[in-house]
Amino acid sequence: MTTSAPHRPAAATELDVVPAAEARPRTRLRLLRKIGVAVGGVVLILAGIVMMVLPGPGVVAILAGLGLLGTEFPAARRVSERLQGYIRTAWHKVRRTKKADSKADSAA
């Protein structure tokens, strides 16, 4: 049985190194995207809160805002997943009570 030497990464060549001038536009673009996602997510959440009082799909807008924020911010992703779990649980409880009510009505 023979063993092989551990893999060593190849030495960096001139082609592998990205000049600082090329790295800056990527960083700026990333920052602009993060700002755009933050603004869009907050706007959706605020619109959802307003729609909780006014007619409209408030819960859906809030979840969409959290989902959008979750693409860039891990904390928002965790909150979104937790809220979706709560909403699914509540929805299943409502469906169970509707089924039980419909069975009681059909039996009577």
Secondary structure, 3 states (H helix, E strand, C coil): CCCCCCCCCCCCCCCCCCCHHHHHHHHHHHHHHHHHHHHHHHHHHHHHHHHHHCCCCHHHHHHHHHHHHHCCCHHHHHHHHHHHHHHHHHHHHHHHHHHHHHHHHHHC
